[in-house]
């Protein structure tokens, strides 16, 4: 049941504050799920708050960095000659990569990290550094193939 809920209803919010306000003040994000026993449950903010944990683990009391910071710092550890290519070719694989909006949210987060930590807020220069995140249509197959190559 949880897996079906996750893949059918959950998504990565590109503007978390907007979605929190929508969930609190309206019914725009409410979805009804019928369980196998016929009982119906309504879900609203849970749809995006569950995914938000990947971006902000402190929400559940875990002291670690979110996925955007991890991706950005990993790229920054690479040789400087490869960083631009890595930024343009971020590939997210695995079961959780199927969340709607995930690639856009990671792209936004990595762009924010780059703007803040490298460009020191210079938004004009940001346009010269393309950042592209892709989530393949069959994410689990890509994970397997990546491991197979190794």
C-alpha positions, 0 to 999 in steps of 0.5 A: 500500500505504501509503495502504491501511495508513494508512486501514485501521489507523492511529488517533490514540491518546487516551492515548498512554502507555497505548497504548505500554504495550499495544503493548509488553506485549501483542498487543492492538494487533497487526494483520496486513496481507497485501501484494499479493504475499501476504507478511504483516506485523504492525503494532502501535505503528506504528498510532498512532505514525505519527499521533502525529507530527502531535501531536508533530513532535519525534518525527521531529526537526522543530522545530515545534508540534503540531496541537493547539497550532496550532489553539489559538493560531490561535483565540486570535489571532482577535477575542475576540468570535469565540473561543467560537464558533470553539472550538465549531466546529473542523472538521478536513478533508483526507485525514489527518482520517479517522484514527479518534480524531482529533477526540477527540484534537484536542479533548483537546489543545485543551482541555488548552491552554485549561486550561493557558494561559487558565484557569491550571489551573482545571478548574471553569471549563473546563466553561463553555467547550465545545470541539467538534472535528468530522471530516466523513465526506468530508474531502477534499470539504470541503477542496475546497468550502472552497477553492472558496468562497475 
